[in-house]
Amino acid sequence: MTDFQHGSMDPAFARDAAAIAGNLGDAVGRFAGKTVLLTGAAGFLGSQFVHFFAWLNDSGQLASPCRLIAIDNYLRGIPAWLRAMSDRDDIESHATDIVATKTFPVADFVIHAASVASPTFYRKYPLETMDANVIGLRNLLDHAVALRPESFLFFSSSEIYGDPDPAHIPTPEDYRGFVSCTGPRACYDESKRYGETLCVTFHQVHGTPVKVARPFNNYGPGLSIDDRRVLPDFFRDVLAGRDIALLSDGRATRTFCYISDAITGYLLVLLSTHDGEAFNIGTEAPEISMEDLARAVIRVAGRDLRVTKTVSDDPLYLRDNPQRRCPDLTKTRRLLGYEPRVGLEEGLARMYEYYRPNSGESGGRSSGV
Ligand SMILES: NC(=O)c1ccc[n+]([C@@H]2O[C@H](COP(=O)([O-])OP(=O)(O)OC[C@H]3O[C@@H](n4cnc5c(N)ncnc54)[C@H](O)[C@@H]3O)[C@@H](O)[C@H]2O)c1
């Protein structure tokens, strides 16, 4: 046992890691003695993966510990939780831009989660977003051809479906999408679509054992309150004692998947044999409007606040914003045995508890989803 285990892991991460390991059961043994290369380690999903592998090694469940190589360009700095792990010898952290390098460490498993994921930021950094999903992915896939990992996971997005017509909600993996290739969200949507094409083609041409996950709105501890995605924005308002100001009519709907369920799903995809295939990972209920979501956040926080509606200064803010987003999980359930477990109210309560001690009172509003 390390000092880290005895106190410095945030209990929210420890609880989620234990849940993920419990959900995976004996399958976690596949990581024993293996090396995992993780890109985007400083991000939301990255933070959960790093804590999960640290917790797994500390738990003594593996016959021999796994080794995690965590890489990120650390554009937003090295997070404090990662600095706190610097004395661990099972976790290595590298400051690497995946677009600028073609040389990566050898690994048994590759988890490629580096990208810009928040709509506010991918619209601000469209070229960097495309480069990570196209050039960075290509660099990692070329590396995989040379070094033949056991499995490779690419993070795509539910955004590859664009704004599906109601006949395709819930949306199955074989829906081809309704997407603009030139609109304000295109840098993200289209680079994820091309990224998926790259993955499938590498599988066909080189036999690369690559799988694709399509996340549908994850939330939970690790999602920075400054990230400008919808839930951190709502919590930031509530923690500052402000009414929640929606920058829309509040009618667009989403489903929100708690992070321990989502990470379970991603690891099931990674550990599967379904090379060259894509899987929806999320939850299908409740499909909730942004207005009802804002009310749920206020309720969970027990605050006496209102939901108001205003208009963004940005005329393109709502252009191509999907009206509804909800996954069809039939394939993921059938082939991987995936089952989300944490309900929305419970997940929101956990997120509130996570943000409370870390909350700043400063503001700014957006509701990128
Ligand atoms: N979180 C969700 O709900 C969600 C939904 C759909 C898709 N995804 C996808 O899942 C992946 C992870 O999402 P997230 O929420 O953790 O995103 P995030 O923005 O929190 O983290 C992404 C990380 O990637 C790093 N990064 C970006 N470009 C890089 C580069 N060129 N080289 C090295 N590092 C780079 C960033 O510094 C950041 O730390 C992304 O591919 C995202 O598109 C996430």
The ligand as a Gaussian input file, in Angstrom:
#p B3LYP/6-31G(d) Opt

LIG

0 1
 N      -16.914000      13.615000     -21.867000
 C      -17.900000      13.379000     -22.720000
 O      -19.087000      13.399000     -22.375000
 C      -17.553000      13.045000     -24.147000
 C      -18.597000      12.997000     -25.074000
 C      -18.283000      12.696000     -26.393000
 C      -16.977000      12.428000     -26.766000
 N      -15.971000      12.488000     -25.852000
 C      -14.594000      12.226000     -26.296000
 O      -13.880000      11.526000     -25.294000
 C      -12.516000      11.977000     -25.240000
 C      -12.190000      12.500000     -23.850000
 O      -13.135000      13.514000     -23.504000
 P      -12.951000      14.431000     -22.211000
 O      -14.310000      14.824000     -21.798000
 O      -12.047000      13.764000     -21.271000
 O      -12.203000      15.689000     -22.866000
 P      -11.299000      16.800000     -22.124000
 O      -11.349000      18.015000     -22.980000
 O      -11.693000      16.924000     -20.697000
 O       -9.835000      16.174000     -22.150000
 C       -9.125000      15.998000     -23.329000
 C       -7.638000      16.078000     -23.015000
 O       -6.934000      15.905000     -24.267000
 C       -5.790000      16.754000     -24.232000
 N       -5.364000      17.045000     -25.609000
 C       -6.033000      17.716000     -26.561000
 N       -5.311000      17.793000     -27.683000
 C       -4.129000      17.132000     -27.425000
 C       -2.962000      16.868000     -28.186000
 N       -2.837000      17.300000     -29.436000
 N       -1.951000      16.162000     -27.617000
 C       -2.058000      15.725000     -26.330000
 N       -3.148000      15.953000     -25.561000
 C       -4.173000      16.648000     -26.097000
 C       -6.264000      18.018000     -23.497000
 O       -5.176000      18.747000     -22.954000
 C       -7.181000      17.411000     -22.422000
 O       -6.475000      17.210000     -21.220000
 C      -12.386000      13.035000     -26.331000
 O      -11.929000      12.427000     -27.511000
 C      -13.811000      13.514000     -26.526000
 O      -14.001000      14.037000     -27.814000
 C      -16.231000      12.808000     -24.541000

